[in-house]
């Protein structure tokens, strides 16, 4: 699975994941992604660049 990239358009920031052809496979708004992480306690630790595939333990 490919890592997430941060796309900054100047007015919007999104995490995107690309398929094998380099086209966008999925896209998530950064603000929604970060706020969703805060609402849940971490059960599993995710690898770097794959934050949407697991949880992050709070520092």
Phi, psi and omega in degrees: 000140181282156179281160177282146174245148174264121178252122179245111182270356184102324177248346185213145174239132182223148168266128179234153177235136183254152176272188183295335180272357180089004179271155181296130178260314177213155184218135181226135177292137185298315182299319179291323181294314182291321180290327177292324178296324181290334184283345185240145173279147183282128174253327181230153179259134181266154177286157178300134180086357180233047183294337179278354181262359180195202181246163173243130177285140181290143182274000000 
